[in-house]
Amino acid sequence: MTLKFIDVASYQAGLDLSKVQTDGVVIKASEGIGYVNPYCDEFFQQGLKLGKLLGVYHFARNASGNTPQKEADYFIQHTKGYIGKAIPILDWEDKNTGDVNWALQWLQVVEKAYGCKPWIYMSEYVENSHNWKKVAEAGYGLWIAKYRDHVIDKNWDMKNAGPIPTVKYWGFYAAWQWTSSLVLDGWSGKLDGSIFYGDKNAWKKYINNETKPLPPKPNSTKYKVGDIVNINGIYVSKDSKEKLKPAIASGTITKIYPESRNPYLIGNGTGFVNDACITGIHSSKVLKVGMMAKPKKAVLYDGVKLDSFVTKKSYKVIEIKGKRVVLGDGLNTAFHIDNLSY
């Protein structure tokens, strides 16, 4: 499931949220240490009254010499009334986009004040150009921008949206800003249009404005915390039904929610998976010719089933080509590497 949202600043003064089609609105609140959007609260109260999903963002001016602490404090000072009601977001577009430590420190300060993990907004180019590993691994959500062109897109028609963004450091992105030329009935100007990968409950969980869960029941799941698993899909929340393509091939289970649709949390917020997403336990060892390996299932590389006796012992690896592994010792048969324990 996806939801639609716009983002607004002082340029959109006068826009009536009740007259445009949108599930949510993200509002510019502040910039640097000297600017507050004079229309922020008007938009916020409007959105709150209409039941819109809400976010507030701060435009970083890190290249001006400001410290992340000062800019975070400035944002918190002017948005403290929105805590528990909106997702806090760092807009990362200033000249020095490579200062990852600055961004991380801002996110950490705001997280402490808001009691939830902020998002960070950036372009696909910025995400691909710098090492965001520690920000992604810390669980800060990514709102990524990528436009195909600047041709007008009318009323959320995404037929010309172009290819989805490609990311290097996040397992998935929370939202995609796919156009800066969105025109909606009810407003004459252009708007930025984004889609959120989740439902309303998923958005609210980013705000962390929910009751504390009951103590978990005894774990009866197939995998356990600490398992490093191979995955072929990922979800934005533990209850989401929309399977996304992961940017990682494997990850560590760090928490388990036994009664959920997607019970396994991967990393520190990378995403959630279920048994159907897991293709097996990841081995840190590199399989080499001459090593011993045992088939997990009696299924050949091409899908043909064998007698179960082949899973009872280990065989010497005599050939490896990509994911195709040939086992010898009289078997002389090819298996998929993910179907082998070694």
N, C-alpha and C positions, 0 to 999 in steps of 0.2 A: 504494500500500500504506500502511496505517496500523497503528500499534502502540498498545497501551493501557498507561497507567501511572497510578499513584496518587502523592500526596505525603503525607508524614507528618511529625508533630512530636511533642512530648511527650504530646499528647492521645491519641495512638495507642499509648502504651506497652503492651506485652503482645501486640501484633499479631504473628502468626506468618506471615511472608511465604510460607512453603511451603504454607499452607492457603488462600490467596486467589489468584484468577485475575488475574494482572497480568504484563505483559511487563517492566515496569520500576518503579522507585520513586525519587522525588526526596525527599530528606531535609532537614529544617531543621537547619542546623548552628549558626548564630549569629544574634545580633540586637544591633544597636548596637555598643557597645564594652564590654558588661558581662554578656552572657548567652551561654552555650553549652548547647545541647540535651544533657542528660545521657544521652539514649537514642540519640543520633546514631550513634555508632560501633557500637552493638549492631545497629541496623538496617542499617548499611552492611556490616558483616561478614556478616550474614545474607544480604543481597542479593548480595554478591560470591560467596559460597559457592554460591548457587542459580543463578548466571549471569544475574541480572537486569540490565537496563540501569540505570545509576545516574546520579544528579545530586545535588548538594548546594547548598542555598541559604542566603543571608544576608538577613535582614529588615532593610531600611534604616531607620535612625532619624535621617534627615537633618534633620527638623524640630526635633530636640533640640539642634541646634547642633554636632553632631559633623562633623568634616571627612571627605570621602570617602577621603582617604589613611588616616586612623586606622581607619575602619571596614573598609576593604579589608585593611589590615595585620592587623586583628583576625581577620577571616575566614580569611586565608591562614595565620596562626599556628595556628589550630585545625583546619585542613583540609589541611595540607601533605602528609599521608600519603595523601590521595585524588587527588593530582595525577597525571594520566595514566590515571585509572580512572573519573572522573565528570565530567559537565558542571557547571561552576560557574555559579551563577544569582543574580541580584540580584532580590529580592522588593520591588517598588516600590509600597508601599501606605500610606506614612506621610502625614501631613497635607499637606505641601507637595509634591504630585506634579508641580508645574510646574517644579521645579528640575532641568531637563534636564542642565545642566552638571555638577551634582553626580553624577548617575547616570553620565554619560559618563566622568568622572574615575575613579569606582570601577571601572567596567568596564575601563578602560585599565590601571589598576594590577594588577587581578586577571589580565588577559590576559598581562601581562608575567611574572607569577609562575607561571601555569598553562601557558603556552605554547599557549593556545587562546583563542578568543573566547567569553566567557561569554554566556549568554542573559540577557534581562531579562523579568520577569513583570509584567504590569499588566492592568487591565481594559480592555475596549473603550472605555469612556468616557474613561479617562485617555489612551489612545493618540490618540483623536479630539480631545481638548481642548487638547493642547500640541504644540509643534513639535518632533517627534522626528527631523527630517530628518538631522541630523548623526550621530545614533546609528544610524539605519538604514543610512545610506550608509557607515558605518564597518564594517558587516558583523556587528553583534551580533544574534544570533537573537532572535526575539520569541516568547514564550509568553503567549498572550492568554486572558483569562477572560471568558466571557459565558454566563450562565445564563438559561434561559427561565423557570424557577420554582424552587421548593424542594421540589417533590414528589419522593418517593423514586423513584430509578431503580435497578432491580434487575439485577445481573449484566451490566452493560455494554449494557443495552437502550437504544438511542439513539432510539427512535421518538418520544420527547417532548423531544428535545434542543433543538428550536427552530432558528431561522435561524443560519447561521454568522456569526462576527464580520465586521465591515467595518472595514478599516484604511485610514489615509491615507498613512502614510509608509513602510511596508514593502511590498515586492513580494509577499511571502507571509509567513505565520507558520509557525514550526517546529512549534508545538503549540497545541492549543485545550483549555483547561479548561472543559468544557461542563456540569459539574454539581458541586455541593457536597453532594449528597444521594445519593451512590452507596452502595448496600448490596450487599456481596458475601458469598457463602457462605464461612463460615470466620471471619467477624468480625461482631459484633453492632452496632457503631456505624456512623455515616455517614462516608463518605470523599469527598475531592475526586477526581474522575475526569477524566482528560485523554486525548486522542489525539495521537499524534506522526505527522506527515506524512512517512513514510519507513520504511525497513527498519532492521535492526540495524546494517548497515554505515554507513548514513547517520548514525545516532546516534553511532557510534564516531568518525566523521569530525569531529563537533562536538567530541569530546574531543581529536582530533588525535593519537590514539595509534596511528599507523600508520607504516610504513616510508616513507622518502622515495621519491618516484616516480623512475623512470629518466628521463634526458634525453629530451625529446619528439622524436618523429620529425619530419622536415620537414613543414610544414603544407600539407595538400592540401585544406583546407576551403574552402567557398564564400566565407565572409566572413573578415575579418581584424580583428586588435586595433585598436581605435580607431573601428571602424564604429559609427555610431548606427543601430540597427535598430528597426523597428516589430515588435511581438510580439503574439500572440494566446494565448499559453500560457507556463507557466514550470514548472520542476522544482526540487525541494529539493536534489538532488545531481546530479552529472554522470552517474550511472548509474541514477537513479530512472526508473520506468516510469509513475508516476502524474502526469499532467498537471494542473496547478492553474491557476485563473483568476488572471492577474496584476492587481495593483493599479495598474500603470503601463502606458502604451500603447507606450512606447519606452524604450530604454536603450543604454548604451555597452558594447561588448564589451571586457573588460579582460584576459581570458586565454582561451587555447584549449587544450583537451585533445583532440587529433585522433582518438584511438582510442576515445573515449567515446560513449555513446548520446546525451548532451546536451553537446556539446563546448564551447559558448560560455558563459563566465561573464559575467553582466551586472552591471555596477557592481562595488563591492567586497563581493561576497557577497549581492547581491540575489537571485540565483537562476541557474539554468542553462537554456539553451534549445538547440534543434536547428534544422535547416533548416526543418522542418515548422512550427515556431512563428513563424518570421520571415516577415513579409508584405512586406518590402522595406526599403530604406535610408530612414531618416528624414531628411527635409529640414528644416533650420532656417528656410528661407525660407517665408513665408506666401504661398500662391498667391492671386493676385488677378485679377479680370477685366482683360483687356488684356495679360496676360503670355503667353508662349509655353510650351507644354507638349507633350511627346511621349508617346504611349502605350507602355508597356513590353511589353504583350501585346495581341494583336488580339482583345480581349474587351470587349464593351460592359458598361455599368453593370448591365444586367439579365441578364448571363451569356451573351448571344448572341455567337458567334464571328464575326469578320470576316476578310477577306483580310489577309495579313501586311503588305501594302503600307502600312497605316496606321501601322506602327511605324517607318517609314523617315524620317519628317520630323516637325517640330514644327508645331503649329497654335495660333492665337490663342484664348485662353479668352474665351468670350462670356457664360457664365452659371455661377454657383456656388450650389448649394443643399445645404448640409451636406457630405456626401461625394460628391455627384453634381455632376460638372463637364461642361459642354457645350463642345466644341471646334468652332470655326467654320472659316473659310477653305475653305468648300465641303464640309467634312466634316459639320458640324452634327449631331454625335452625342455622346451622353453616356457618360462613363467614370467609374469609381470613382477618387477622388483618389489612393488608394494604388497605382493602376496607371499613374500619370503621373510622369514625370521633368520637372523644371522648375528 
